[in-house]
């Protein structure tokens, strides 16, 4: 049963993002390099967040405080990554399949977002995933009839897709100086992160369900913004 739980949770957490990787990113070596580079940027942000957590003794057990500086550092390094890609965009376009396409930046943002998301998923879920092979099953605190490993797998999958959308929206926001889009990314990132606290809530029954529904709603809203931006870009080219 534990082996079944392991593979079920692994495919739930990483299946959609790996399908996107092998279907859209892997055939293009340029996008693979961008994805790996963005994963490195995410790792640096978490390394700094870990250093702050280590030094801040009073906030180690307070997730609400930890989320504040962790998300802020991730968004800061998302901007640094944008600056790097923006600076290298001319060279990237020279070796792109369609050098003059205005959708190149969209593709770069998507690959970078997938790198951010996959690295987040690996770091945050790999330990619970290994624990799922143990002799017992840990149940979700707010949904006592559901395995915490399965709830965490669903949450990880959604947040990986979140990072893809956030990266695309933020790149558009940085390029067009759209503070509304930048604010949307930051606010929804905090919202999605704080929603995950409902999984271990002892006061809200079925908090895990509310968390998943809330995160899916935010993901759908972000996807609508992404498609609206792409449609607007397409209309400019027409």
N, CA, C and O of each residue as an XYZ file, in Angstrom:
952
protein
N       0.840     -1.213      0.000
C       0.000      0.000      0.000
C       0.866      1.250      0.000
O       0.557      2.225     -0.685
N       1.974      1.222      0.784
C       2.833      2.403      0.842
C       3.507      2.668     -0.489
O       3.706      3.825     -0.860
N       3.866      1.609     -1.219
C       4.481      1.791     -2.532
C       3.467      2.382     -3.514
O       3.814      3.210     -4.355
N       2.226      1.949     -3.397
C       1.162      2.515     -4.229
C       0.963      3.995     -3.917
O       0.785      4.815     -4.818
N       0.995      4.323     -2.625
C       0.873      5.725     -2.210
C       2.013      6.560     -2.770
O       1.801      7.682     -3.231
N       3.224      6.010     -2.729
C       4.399      6.726     -3.223
C       4.241      7.081     -4.701
O       4.382      8.244     -5.079
N       3.949      6.089     -5.534
C       3.846      6.349     -6.968
C       2.614      7.191     -7.299
O       2.663      8.028     -8.200
N       1.520      6.978     -6.585
C       0.329      7.785     -6.825
C       0.565      9.249     -6.519
O       0.169     10.124     -7.290
N       1.215      9.520     -5.385
C       1.511     10.903     -5.013
C       2.557     11.518     -5.937
O       2.472     12.699     -6.275
N       3.544     10.719     -6.348
C       4.581     11.227     -7.253
C       3.991     11.645     -8.590
O       4.308     12.718     -9.104
N       3.137     10.805     -9.153
C       2.524     11.142    -10.441
C       1.535     12.298    -10.307
O       1.376     13.097    -11.229
N       0.872     12.382     -9.151
C      -0.057     13.496     -8.929
C       0.686     14.819     -8.839
O       0.272     15.818     -9.427
N       1.787     14.816     -8.098
C       2.537     16.053     -7.876
C       3.293     16.508     -9.104
O       3.285     17.692     -9.441
N       3.953     15.568     -9.781
C       4.872     15.945    -10.861
C       4.390     15.560    -12.258
O       4.987     15.977    -13.250
N       3.325     14.774    -12.350
C       2.843     14.321    -13.654
C       2.504     15.448    -14.626
O       3.026     15.459    -15.741
N       1.642     16.403    -14.239
C       1.286     17.482    -15.178
C       2.486     18.319    -15.621
O       2.618     18.639    -16.802
N       3.357     18.672    -14.683
C       4.513     19.510    -15.032
C       5.517     18.749    -15.881
O       6.118     19.330    -16.785
N       5.714     17.460    -15.612
C       6.626     16.671    -16.443
C       6.060     16.470    -17.842
O       6.811     16.435    -18.817
N       4.738     16.338    -17.949
C       4.115     16.238    -19.264
C       4.347     17.516    -20.065
O       4.626     17.466    -21.263
N       4.230     18.661    -19.391
C       4.507     19.944    -20.039
C       5.968     20.025    -20.448
O       6.289     20.494    -21.540
N       6.858     19.562    -19.563
C       8.292     19.624    -19.861
C       8.632     18.798    -21.099
O       9.261     19.305    -22.027
N       8.223     17.537    -21.119
C       8.582     16.668    -22.237
C       7.846     17.047    -23.515
O       8.338     16.785    -24.612
N       6.674     17.658    -23.386
C       5.917     18.029    -24.572
C       6.303     19.368    -25.171
O       6.229     19.549    -26.387
N       6.725     20.336    -24.309
C       6.959     21.697    -24.799
C       8.383     22.203    -24.599
O       8.872     22.992    -25.408
N       9.050     21.771    -23.551
C      10.361     22.326    -23.214
C      11.506     21.449    -23.702
O      12.460     21.950    -24.296
N      11.421     20.155    -23.458
C      12.519     19.238    -23.778
C      12.957     19.268    -25.244
O      14.154     19.151    -25.508
N      12.039     19.419    -26.214
C      12.494     19.448    -27.616
C      13.342     20.672    -27.964
O      13.982     20.695    -29.015
N      13.359     21.680    -27.107
C      14.095     22.915    -27.375
C      15.192     23.081    -26.328
O      14.911     23.399    -25.173
N      16.452     22.863    -26.738
C      17.577     22.934    -25.799
C      17.687     24.311    -25.154
O      18.084     24.430    -23.995
N      17.338     25.335    -25.900
C      17.411     26.704    -25.381
C      16.473     26.886    -24.195
O      16.844     27.501    -23.195
N      15.260     26.352    -24.305
C      14.294     26.468    -23.217
C      14.696     25.609    -22.026
O      14.431     25.971    -20.879
N      15.330     24.480    -22.289
C      15.810     23.630    -21.193
C      16.853     24.375    -20.356
O      16.831     24.319    -19.126
N      17.766     25.073    -21.041
C      18.791     25.841    -20.340
C      18.157     26.944    -19.506
O      18.565     27.177    -18.368
N      17.158     27.628    -20.069
C      16.463     28.677    -19.320
C      15.751     28.102    -18.098
O      15.735     28.717    -17.032
N      15.167     26.928    -18.263
C      14.450     26.307    -17.159
C      15.403     25.949    -16.020
O      15.108     26.193    -14.850
N      16.545     25.368    -16.377
C      17.536     25.000    -15.363
C      18.085     26.252    -14.672
O      18.303     26.258    -13.461
N      18.303     27.298    -15.450
C      18.816     28.557    -14.873
C      17.823     29.147    -13.890
O      18.210     29.615    -12.819
N      16.547     29.127    -14.245
C      15.531     29.679    -13.342
C      15.417     28.848    -12.069
O      15.169     29.391    -10.993
N      15.597     27.529    -12.189
C      15.574     26.677    -11.001
C      16.708     27.060    -10.051
O      16.543     27.038     -8.832
N      17.856     27.410    -10.621
C      18.992     27.846     -9.807
C      18.657     29.143     -9.078
O      19.019     29.305     -7.913
N      17.970     30.071     -9.750
C      17.569     31.326     -9.110
C      16.624     31.053     -7.945
O      16.729     31.685     -6.894
N      15.700     30.109     -8.132
C      14.777     29.783     -7.038
C      15.544     29.208     -5.854
O      15.240     29.517     -4.702
N      16.539     28.373     -6.138
C      17.336     27.784     -5.069
C      18.070     28.849     -4.263
O      18.168     28.751     -3.040
N      18.587     29.869     -4.951
C      19.286     30.944     -4.242
C      18.321     31.672     -3.310
O      18.665     31.989     -2.172
N      17.115     31.935     -3.802
C      16.133     32.643     -2.967
C      15.792     31.840     -1.720
O      15.659     32.400     -0.632
N      15.653     30.539     -1.877
C      15.331     29.697     -0.723
C      16.527     29.559      0.208
O      16.360     29.452      1.422
N      17.729     29.562     -0.352
C      18.929     29.529      0.483
C      18.979     30.757      1.390
O      19.287     30.641      2.577
N      18.679     31.925      0.840
C      18.657     33.144      1.648
C      17.532     33.099      2.676
O      17.708     33.527      3.817
N      16.371     32.578      2.265
C      15.256     32.448      3.209
C      15.621     31.497      4.344
O      15.248     31.719      5.495
N      16.354     30.438      4.009
C      16.778     29.490      5.041
C      17.757     30.142      6.019
O      17.727     29.870      7.220
N      18.626     31.007      5.487
C      19.577     31.714      6.352
C      18.834     32.634      7.315
O      19.180     32.715      8.494
N      17.805     33.333      6.807
C      17.009     34.200      7.675
C      16.283     33.369      8.728
O      16.236     33.736      9.902
N      15.722     32.253      8.294
C      15.015     31.369      9.236
C      15.957     30.873     10.323
O      15.572     30.793     11.489
N      17.186     30.540      9.950
C      18.155     30.029     10.917
C      18.533     31.090     11.942
O      18.726     30.790     13.120
N      18.637     32.340     11.478
C      19.046     33.415     12.386
C      17.884     33.945     13.231
O      18.085     34.424     14.346
N      16.659     33.853     12.684
C      15.484     34.380     13.406
C      14.898     33.286     14.290
O      13.978     32.581     13.876
N      15.416     33.141     15.485
C      14.988     32.061     16.385
C      13.517     32.165     16.760
O      12.841     31.150     16.931
N      13.024     33.385     16.887
C      11.656     33.584     17.374
C      10.589     33.199     16.352
O       9.444     32.933     16.718
N      10.964     33.170     15.069
C       9.958     32.916     14.026
C      10.066     31.524     13.422
O       9.399     31.235     12.428
N      10.883     30.664     13.993
C      11.093     29.344     13.391
C       9.835     28.496     13.384
O       9.622     27.706     12.464
N       9.008     28.651     14.392
C       7.794     27.842     14.476
C       6.566     28.591     13.976
O       5.451     28.078     14.066
N       6.756     29.780     13.457
C       5.631     30.595     12.985
C       5.659     30.659     11.469
O       6.411     31.441     10.886
N       4.833     29.830     10.828
C       4.832     29.762      9.376
C       4.352     31.064      8.743
O       4.785     31.425      7.649
N       3.448     31.772      9.438
C       2.925     33.018      8.875
C       4.029     34.041      8.672
O       3.989     34.807      7.710
N       5.009     34.067      9.556
C       6.139     34.986      9.422
C       7.121     34.482      8.383
O       7.638     35.262      7.584
N       7.380     33.196      8.389
C       8.326     32.604      7.434
C       7.876     32.836      5.999
O       8.695     33.115      5.124
N       6.578     32.722      5.760
C       6.045     32.903      4.410
C       6.309     34.318      3.903
O       6.537     34.518      2.710
N       6.277     35.290      4.797
C       6.437     36.689      4.387
C       7.755     36.900      3.664
O       7.772     37.393      2.536
N       8.869     36.529      4.306
C      10.163     36.805      3.668
C      10.519     35.764      2.607
O      11.293     36.059      1.696
N       9.972     34.561      2.710
C      10.254     33.542      1.689
C       9.642     33.936      0.349
O      10.310     33.869     -0.683
N       8.385     34.343      0.360
C       7.721     34.768     -0.877
C       8.370     36.034     -1.423
O       8.565     36.167     -2.631
N       8.701     36.960     -0.535
C       9.325     38.211     -0.969
C      10.654     37.943     -1.675
O      10.944     38.566     -2.697
N      11.451     37.040     -1.152
C      12.728     36.711     -1.785
C      12.517     36.018     -3.129
O      13.260     36.269     -4.078
N      11.527     35.162     -3.215
C      11.237     34.503     -4.496
C      10.835     35.517     -5.554
O      11.267     35.426     -6.704
N      10.010     36.481     -5.171
C       9.594     37.499     -6.138
C      10.753     38.413     -6.514
O      10.832     38.885     -7.648
N      11.647     38.664     -5.569
C      12.827     39.478     -5.863
C      13.722     38.770     -6.879
O      14.218     39.401     -7.812
N      13.926     37.487     -6.707
C      14.764     36.743     -7.649
C      14.039     36.478     -8.965
O      14.679     36.243     -9.990
N      12.723     36.513     -8.944
C      11.982     36.449    -10.209
C      12.293     37.695    -11.040
O      12.440     37.619    -12.259
N      12.390     38.833    -10.367
C      12.733     40.076    -11.061
C      14.174     40.044    -11.553
O      14.454     40.485    -12.668
N      15.092     39.529    -10.740
C      16.485     39.406    -11.165
C      16.593     38.508    -12.398
O      17.363     38.786    -13.317
N      15.814     37.433    -12.401
C      15.827     36.529    -13.560
C      15.305     37.239    -14.796
O      15.832     37.055    -15.892
N      14.270     38.051    -14.622
C      13.743     38.820    -15.753
C      14.813     39.758    -16.310
O      14.980     39.866    -17.525
N      15.531     40.431    -15.424
C      16.584     41.345    -15.876
C      17.650     40.594    -16.669
O      18.133     41.088    -17.688
N      18.012     39.411    -16.206
C      19.022     38.620    -16.904
C      18.537     38.187    -18.277
O      19.260     38.318    -19.265
N      17.304     37.666    -18.344
C      16.768     37.212    -19.630
C      16.545     38.391    -20.560
O      16.774     38.280    -21.765
N      16.102     39.516    -20.020
C      15.885     40.711    -20.839
C      17.194     41.195    -21.459
O      17.230     41.652    -22.601
N      18.262     41.081    -20.678
C      19.571     41.507    -21.174
C      20.106     40.546    -22.239
O      20.790     40.960    -23.175
N      19.788     39.275    -22.085
C      20.303     38.258    -23.017
C      19.323     37.937    -24.144
O      19.579     37.053    -24.962
N      18.198     38.658    -24.183
C      17.151     38.302    -25.132
C      17.607     38.408    -26.589
O      17.220     37.593    -27.426
N      18.420     39.406    -26.883
C      18.903     39.551    -28.257
C      19.660     38.323    -28.721
O      19.438     37.832    -29.828
N      20.559     37.821    -27.874
C      21.304     36.618    -28.217
C      20.422     35.385    -28.260
O      20.616     34.504    -29.098
N      19.445     35.321    -27.351
C      18.540     34.178    -27.342
C      17.699     34.131    -28.619
O      17.446     33.058    -29.167
N      17.272     35.299    -29.082
C      16.461     35.347    -30.295
C      17.246     34.947    -31.539
O      16.681     34.410    -32.492
N      18.545     35.210    -31.525
C      19.369     34.862    -32.688
C      19.399     33.362    -32.944
O      19.463     32.921    -34.092
N      19.351     32.581    -31.868
C      19.412     31.126    -32.019
C      18.040     30.474    -31.848
O      17.926     29.249    -31.819
N      16.998     31.305    -31.736
C      15.642     30.771    -31.595
C      15.143     30.239    -32.929
O      15.664     30.602    -33.983
N      14.136     29.381    -32.883
C      13.567     28.833    -34.110
C      12.903     29.913    -34.952
O      12.920     29.862    -36.182
N      12.313     30.899    -34.263
C      11.675     32.022    -34.958
C      12.241     33.311    -34.368
O      11.644     33.887    -33.459
N      13.375     33.766    -34.870
C      14.096     34.900    -34.261
C      13.277     36.181    -34.132
O      13.499     36.959    -33.204
N      12.328     36.416    -35.050
C      11.589     37.667    -35.053
C      10.211     37.563    -34.392
O       9.436     38.520    -34.412
N       9.916     36.427    -33.821
C       8.604     36.240    -33.206
C       8.502     37.013    -31.895
O       9.409     36.972    -31.064
N       7.386     37.717    -31.721
C       7.166     38.441    -30.467
C       6.751     37.518    -29.333
O       6.683     37.931    -28.176
N       6.474     36.270    -29.672
C       6.088     35.313    -28.647
C       7.298     34.631    -28.013
O       7.140     33.798    -27.121
N       8.496     34.972    -28.461
C       9.692     34.361    -27.881
C       9.787     34.634    -26.384
O      10.085     33.737    -25.596
N       9.529     35.894    -26.001
C       9.623     36.239    -24.578
C       8.595     35.466    -23.764
O       8.857     35.083    -22.623
N       7.430     35.239    -24.350
C       6.415     34.442    -23.666
C       6.917     33.025    -23.423
O       6.706     32.456    -22.352
N       7.584     32.461    -24.426
C       8.150     31.128    -24.274
C       9.249     31.088    -23.233
O       9.343     30.140    -22.453
N      10.087     32.125    -23.221
C      11.151     32.193    -22.206
C      10.550     32.263    -20.804
O      11.017     31.595    -19.881
N       9.513     33.076    -20.660
C       8.870     33.226    -19.350
C       8.238     31.912    -18.907
O       8.312     31.545    -17.734
N       7.618     31.208    -19.844
C       6.976     29.937    -19.514
C       8.005     28.906    -19.056
O       7.798     28.215    -18.059
N       9.127     28.807    -19.795
C      10.184     27.858    -19.426
C      10.780     28.218    -18.065
O      11.044     27.342    -17.241
N      10.990     29.524    -17.837
C      11.538     29.964    -16.562
C      10.565     29.674    -15.422
O      10.980     29.275    -14.334
N       9.287     29.873    -15.668
C       8.290     29.585    -14.643
C       8.225     28.107    -14.305
O       8.047     27.735    -13.145
N       8.370     27.257    -15.328
C       8.358     25.822    -15.071
C       9.587     25.415    -14.255
O       9.505     24.532    -13.401
N      10.732     26.064    -14.522
C      11.923     25.798    -13.727
C      11.732     26.194    -12.280
O      12.090     25.449    -11.368
N      11.162     27.381    -12.074
C      10.844     27.842    -10.714
C       9.936     26.829    -10.019
O      10.191     26.410     -8.890
N       8.869     26.448    -10.727
C       7.871     25.571    -10.128
C       8.384     24.175     -9.836
O       8.129     23.633     -8.760
N       9.108     23.581    -10.787
C       9.609     22.230    -10.578
C      10.608     22.156     -9.429
O      10.592     21.213     -8.638
N      11.475     23.158     -9.345
C      12.430     23.149     -8.243
C      11.710     23.323     -6.908
O      12.064     22.691     -5.913
N      10.689     24.191     -6.900
C       9.867     24.312     -5.691
C       9.249     22.970     -5.335
O       9.279     22.552     -4.177
N       8.685     22.294     -6.339
C       8.019     21.021     -6.091
C       8.971     19.958     -5.579
O       8.623     19.184     -4.687
N      10.175     19.919     -6.140
C      11.154     18.914     -5.707
C      11.592     19.161     -4.267
O      11.624     18.243     -3.448
N      11.927     20.413     -3.972
C      12.429     20.728     -2.632
C      11.347     20.584     -1.567
O      11.607     20.060     -0.483
N      10.153     21.040     -1.865
C       9.099     21.077     -0.841
C       8.416     19.730     -0.628
O       7.917     19.466      0.466
N       8.382     18.870     -1.647
C       7.579     17.649     -1.536
C       8.396     16.366     -1.493
O       7.851     15.302     -1.197
N       9.684     16.442     -1.780
C      10.456     15.200     -1.874
C      10.522     14.476     -0.531
O      10.478     13.246     -0.499
N      10.627     15.216      0.584
C      10.686     14.569      1.899
C       9.366     13.887      2.261
O       9.382     12.721      2.655
N       8.207     14.580      2.140
C       6.945     13.868      2.381
C       6.742     12.688      1.440
O       6.160     11.674      1.826
N       7.221     12.819      0.202
C       7.058     11.731     -0.761
C       7.834     10.491     -0.309
O       7.326      9.373     -0.399
N       9.046     10.687      0.170
C       9.836      9.558      0.687
C       9.186      8.982      1.938
O       9.162      7.766      2.128
N       8.655      9.861      2.794
C       7.997      9.399      4.022
C       6.761      8.547      3.718
O       6.371      7.699      4.520
N       6.148      8.783      2.548
C       4.942      8.027      2.197
C       5.222      6.537      2.013
O       4.293      5.730      1.984
N       6.505      6.169      1.887
C       6.868      4.759      1.763
C       7.055      4.098      3.122
O       7.356      2.908      3.208
N       6.874      4.876      4.177
C       7.078      4.367      5.530
C       6.030      3.347      5.936
O       5.141      3.016      5.153
N       6.135      2.851      7.157
C       5.211      1.803      7.617
C       3.798      2.306      7.903
O       2.867      1.507      8.004
N       3.629      3.629      8.033
C       2.305      4.168      8.352
C       1.892      5.259      7.378
O       2.644      5.626      6.475
N       0.682      5.770      7.577
C       0.148      6.846      6.743
C      -0.197      8.023      7.641
O      -0.879      7.858      8.652
N       0.268      9.197      7.279
C      -0.031     10.412      8.040
C      -1.276     11.060      7.460
O      -1.322     11.388      6.275
N      -2.284     11.243      8.302
C      -3.539     11.808      7.834
C      -3.513     13.328      7.928
O      -2.826     13.898      8.776
N      -4.261     13.968      7.059
C      -4.341     15.430      7.032
C      -5.102     15.916      8.270
O      -6.149     15.373      8.619
N      -4.564     16.939      8.922
C      -5.140     17.413     10.182
C      -6.548     17.973      9.989
O      -7.416     17.769     10.837
N      -6.778     18.673      8.884
C      -8.084     19.298      8.667
C      -9.061     18.393      7.910
O     -10.265     18.648      7.893
N      -8.541     17.347      7.290
C      -9.378     16.359      6.589
C      -8.906     14.983      7.030
O      -8.096     14.352      6.351
N      -9.405     14.523      8.152
C      -8.834     13.365      8.827
C      -9.038     12.046      8.098
O      -8.465     11.031      8.494
N      -9.842     12.042      7.042
C     -10.046     10.812      6.288
C      -9.178     10.753      5.034
O      -9.259      9.798      4.262
N      -8.348     11.778      4.833
C      -7.515     11.857      3.626
C      -6.046     11.904      4.035
O      -5.676     12.547      5.017
N      -5.226     11.214      3.263
C      -3.790     11.204      3.524
C      -3.180     12.581      3.284
O      -3.478     13.235      2.285
N      -2.328     13.014      4.204
C      -1.635     14.289      4.034
C      -0.724     14.259      2.819
O      -0.517     15.286      2.172
N      -0.175     13.083      2.502
C       0.712     12.966      1.343
C      -0.046     13.272      0.040
O       0.480     13.926     -0.860
N      -1.279     12.788     -0.036
C      -2.066     13.026     -1.249
C      -2.469     14.490     -1.364
O      -2.409     15.067     -2.450
N      -2.879     15.094     -0.253
C      -3.235     16.514     -0.258
C      -2.020     17.359     -0.642
O      -2.142     18.308     -1.416
N      -0.857     17.020     -0.105
C       0.368     17.756     -0.424
C       0.748     17.578     -1.893
O       1.272     18.501     -2.517
N       0.483     16.394     -2.445
C       0.781     16.143     -3.858
C      -0.082     17.035     -4.755
O       0.414     17.633     -5.710
N      -1.369     17.116     -4.440
C      -2.266     17.975     -5.226
C      -1.836     19.431     -5.114
O      -1.799     20.156     -6.108
N      -1.513     19.853     -3.892
C      -1.083     21.233     -3.657
C       0.197     21.538     -4.434
O       0.316     22.602     -5.042
N       1.148     20.616     -4.415
C       2.406     20.805     -5.141
C       2.164     20.954     -6.632
O       2.746     21.828     -7.274
N       1.318     20.117     -7.179
C       1.014     20.180     -8.612
C       0.413     21.527     -8.992
O       0.779     22.110    -10.013
N      -0.510     22.020     -8.169
C      -1.159     23.304     -8.447
C      -0.156     24.446     -8.345
O      -0.162     25.350     -9.180
N       0.698     24.414     -7.340
C       1.659     25.508     -7.140
C       2.729     25.531     -8.235
O       3.223     26.603     -8.587
N       3.086     24.383     -8.770
C       4.025     24.367     -9.899
C       3.411     25.108    -11.094
O       4.073     25.913    -11.750
N       2.144     24.820    -11.358
C       1.455     25.516    -12.453
C       1.287     27.001    -12.136
O       1.338     27.845    -13.032
N       1.086     27.314    -10.847
C       1.037     28.714    -10.429
C       2.300     29.456    -10.868
O       2.223     30.555    -11.418
N       3.449     28.855    -10.623
C       4.715     29.513    -10.937
C       4.848     29.769    -12.442
O       5.407     30.789    -12.847
N       4.346     28.861    -13.261
C       4.364     29.090    -14.718
C       3.566     30.339    -15.070
O       4.028     31.193    -15.827
N       2.359     30.433    -14.511
C       1.503     31.580    -14.798
C       2.082     32.862    -14.209
O       2.085     33.903    -14.867
N       2.569     32.792    -12.975
C       3.140     33.986    -12.337
C       4.332     34.528    -13.120
O       4.489     35.742    -13.252
N       5.164     33.640    -13.634
C       6.328     34.100    -14.381
C       5.901     34.806    -15.662
O       6.471     35.838    -16.016
N       4.920     34.271    -16.351
C       4.454     34.884    -17.601
C       3.796     36.234    -17.330
O       4.019     37.194    -18.068
N       2.991     36.310    -16.278
C       2.325     37.568    -15.938
C       3.348     38.612    -15.502
O       3.274     39.774    -15.904
N       4.303     38.187    -14.676
C       5.300     39.142    -14.176
C       6.199     39.654    -15.298
O       6.565     40.829    -15.294
N       6.563     38.809    -16.254
C       7.383     39.260    -17.378
C       6.640     40.327    -18.179
O       7.228     41.325    -18.594
N       5.344     40.107    -18.393
C       4.536     41.116    -19.079
C       4.457     42.387    -18.250
O       4.545     43.493    -18.783
N       4.292     42.226    -16.951
C       4.215     43.388    -16.069
C       5.509     44.176    -16.034
O       5.477     45.406    -16.078
N       6.653     43.499    -15.955
C       7.943     44.179    -15.937
C       8.213     44.885    -17.263
O       8.733     46.001    -17.286
N       7.855     44.224    -18.367
C       8.110     44.795    -19.689
C       7.261     46.030    -19.941
O       7.756     47.048    -20.425
N       5.979     45.932    -19.610
C       5.040     47.031    -19.887
C       4.871     47.985    -18.703
O       4.064     48.914    -18.749
N       5.645     47.741    -17.642
C       5.520     48.528    -16.404
C       4.074     48.546    -15.902
O       3.536     49.580    -15.506
N       3.481     47.375    -15.936
C       2.111     47.210    -15.460
C       2.143     46.818    -13.987
O       2.332     45.651    -13.646
N       1.958     47.795    -13.132
C       2.023     47.538    -11.700
C       0.870     46.665    -11.222
O       0.979     45.983    -10.203
N      -0.226     46.689    -11.957
C      -1.369     45.850    -11.591
C      -0.993     44.375    -11.717
O      -1.317     43.573    -10.841
N      -0.314     44.019    -12.798
C       0.091     42.621    -12.987
C       1.151     42.202    -11.968
O       1.111     41.095    -11.431
N       2.083     43.093    -11.717
C       3.115     42.777    -10.728
C       2.483     42.579     -9.351
O       2.831     41.651     -8.620
N       1.555     43.461     -9.014
C       0.859     43.343     -7.723
C       0.041     42.055     -7.666
O      -0.020     41.397     -6.627
N      -0.587     41.698     -8.787
C      -1.370     40.461     -8.831
C      -0.500     39.250     -8.513
O      -0.892     38.378     -7.738
N       0.676     39.206     -9.114
C       1.581     38.077     -8.883
C       1.973     37.992     -7.414
O       1.926     36.917     -6.817
N       2.355     39.112     -6.838
C       2.806     39.112     -5.443
C       1.664     38.749     -4.499
O       1.834     37.929     -3.596
N       0.499     39.364     -4.710
C      -0.646     39.127     -3.817
C      -1.122     37.682     -3.912
O      -1.373     37.042     -2.891
N      -1.248     37.167     -5.132
C      -1.720     35.786     -5.285
C      -0.687     34.776     -4.806
O      -1.041     33.687     -4.355
N       0.597     35.138     -4.901
C       1.644     34.251     -4.365
C       1.501     34.139     -2.843
O       1.572     33.048     -2.277
N       1.299     35.282     -2.204
C       1.054     35.244     -0.760
C      -0.243     34.502     -0.444
O      -0.299     33.708      0.495
N      -1.274     34.764     -1.228
C      -2.556     34.111     -0.992
C      -2.467     32.596     -1.126
O      -2.983     31.858     -0.288
N      -1.801     32.137     -2.197
C      -1.656     30.693     -2.405
C      -0.829     30.056     -1.300
O      -1.110     28.938     -0.870
N       0.189     30.769     -0.844
C       1.047     30.233      0.221
C       0.295     30.144      1.545
O       0.388     29.135      2.244
N      -0.442     31.184      1.888
C      -1.173     31.158      3.158
C      -2.345     30.176      3.125
O      -2.740     29.647      4.164
N      -2.895     29.933      1.947
C      -3.972     28.945      1.834
C      -3.493     27.555      2.232
O      -4.262     26.757      2.768
N      -2.213     27.266      1.966
C      -1.699     25.933      2.303
C      -1.703     25.677      3.806
O      -1.665     24.524      4.235
N      -1.748     26.736      4.611
C      -1.793     26.558      6.067
C      -3.098     25.905      6.514
O      -3.184     25.369      7.619
N      -4.107     25.952      5.655
C      -5.387     25.333      5.997
C      -5.271     23.811      6.080
O      -6.086     23.162      6.735
N      -4.262     23.240      5.419
C      -4.105     21.782      5.448
C      -3.924     21.260      6.869
O      -4.436     20.196      7.219
N      -3.193     22.015      7.680
C      -2.907     21.578      9.054
C      -3.741     22.310     10.098
O      -3.416     22.303     11.285
N      -4.814     22.939      9.642
C      -5.666     23.673     10.578
C      -6.424     22.715     11.494
O      -6.958     21.699     11.049
N      -6.460     23.055     12.772
C      -7.209     22.247     13.740
C      -8.552     22.870     14.096
O      -9.331     22.292     14.854
N      -8.818     24.044     13.547
C     -10.068     24.757     13.865
C     -11.039     24.804     12.694
O     -12.237     25.008     12.889
N     -10.528     24.615     11.470
C     -11.381     24.682     10.273
C     -11.539     23.276      9.708
O     -10.577     22.688      9.214
N     -12.746     22.742      9.779
C     -12.998     21.424      9.207
C     -12.946     21.486      7.680
O     -13.417     22.443      7.065
N     -12.372     20.463      7.094
C     -12.206     20.375      5.634
C     -11.413     21.561      5.083
O     -11.670     22.045      3.981
N     -10.434     22.016      5.885
C      -9.591     23.116      5.426
C      -8.814     22.768      4.175
O      -8.542     23.642      3.352
N      -8.448     21.494      4.018
C      -7.703     21.084      2.826
C      -8.538     21.282      1.562
O      -8.005     21.638      0.511
N      -9.852     21.051      1.668
C     -10.729     21.244      0.516
C     -10.811     22.726      0.147
O     -10.760     23.088     -1.029
N     -10.940     23.577      1.170
C     -10.983     25.014      0.915
C      -9.662     25.488      0.298
O      -9.645     26.355     -0.576
N      -8.565     24.904      0.768
C      -7.256     25.278      0.241
C      -7.140     24.943     -1.231
O      -6.679     25.766     -2.023
N      -7.555     23.738     -1.607
C      -7.454     23.310     -3.005
C      -8.374     24.139     -3.888
O      -7.980     24.573     -4.971
N      -9.602     24.358     -3.427
C     -10.553     25.152     -4.203
C     -10.036     26.577     -4.390
O     -10.115     27.130     -5.487
N      -9.504     27.174     -3.311
C      -8.967     28.531     -3.398
C      -7.791     28.628     -4.348
O      -7.705     29.573     -5.133
N      -6.880     27.660     -4.288
C      -5.719     27.694     -5.165
C      -6.088     27.450     -6.623
O      -5.508     28.054     -7.526
N      -7.052     26.566     -6.850
C      -7.512     26.343     -8.227
C      -8.164     27.601     -8.780
O      -7.968     27.943     -9.946
N      -8.941     28.293     -7.949
C      -9.588     29.535     -8.386
C      -8.541     30.591     -8.747
O      -8.680     31.286     -9.754
N      -7.495     30.711     -7.926
C      -6.424     31.661     -8.232
C      -5.686     31.273     -9.511
O      -5.313     32.134    -10.308
N      -5.479     29.975     -9.697
C      -4.794     29.506    -10.905
C      -5.609     29.803    -12.152
O      -5.056     30.217    -13.171
N      -6.913     29.596    -12.082
C      -7.783     29.892    -13.223
C      -7.756     31.386    -13.548
O      -7.701     31.772    -14.715
N      -7.794     32.224    -12.507
C      -7.745     33.673    -12.717
C      -6.422     34.083    -13.359
O      -6.407     34.921    -14.261
N      -5.311     33.498    -12.903
C      -4.013     33.811    -13.490
C      -3.937     33.338    -14.939
O      -3.370     34.020    -15.792
N      -4.515     32.160    -15.215
C      -4.520     31.633    -16.581
C      -5.309     32.548    -17.515
O      -4.928     32.741    -18.669
N      -6.410     33.109    -17.012
C      -7.202     34.037    -17.826
C      -6.378     35.266    -18.175
O      -6.430     35.750    -19.306
N      -5.613     35.778    -17.206
C      -4.750     36.938    -17.463
C      -3.685     36.598    -18.503
O      -3.398     37.402    -19.390
N      -3.100     35.404    -18.390
C      -2.066     34.976    -19.353
C      -2.632     34.908    -20.757
O      -2.030     35.425    -21.698
N      -3.789     34.272    -20.906
C      -4.391     34.147    -22.233
C      -4.825     35.505    -22.778
O      -4.750     35.740    -23.984
N      -5.271     36.389    -21.910
C      -5.647     37.733    -22.345
C      -4.424     38.490    -22.858
O      -4.507     39.191    -23.866
N      -3.292     38.352    -22.170
C      -2.056     39.006    -22.612
C      -1.582     38.445    -23.946
O      -1.138     39.194    -24.817
N      -1.676     37.132    -24.107
C      -1.252     36.509    -25.367
C      -2.183     36.905    -26.514
O      -1.736     37.103    -27.644
N      -3.463     37.016    -26.220
C      -4.417     37.439    -27.257
C      -4.151     38.878    -27.668
O      -4.212     39.218    -28.850
N      -3.855     39.724    -26.680
C      -3.540     41.123    -26.974
C      -2.275     41.220    -27.833
O      -2.209     42.023    -28.764
N      -1.285     40.402    -27.513
C      -0.048     40.395    -28.298
C      -0.303     39.907    -29.720
O       0.278     40.427    -30.673
N      -1.162     38.920    -29.859
C      -1.505     38.407    -31.184
C      -2.232     39.460    -32.014
O      -1.994     39.590    -33.214
N      -3.114     40.205    -31.366
C      -3.845     41.258    -32.078
C      -2.913     42.377    -32.527
O      -3.145     42.985    -33.572
N      -1.867     42.660    -31.759
C      -0.904     43.675    -32.154
C      -0.122     43.249    -33.388
O       0.302     44.086    -34.185
N       0.065     41.934    -33.540
C       0.813     41.428    -34.684
C      -0.050     41.373    -35.937
O       0.466     41.389    -37.055
N      -1.372     41.308    -35.745
C      -2.277     41.173    -36.897
C      -2.382     42.476    -37.686
O      -3.101     42.538    -38.684
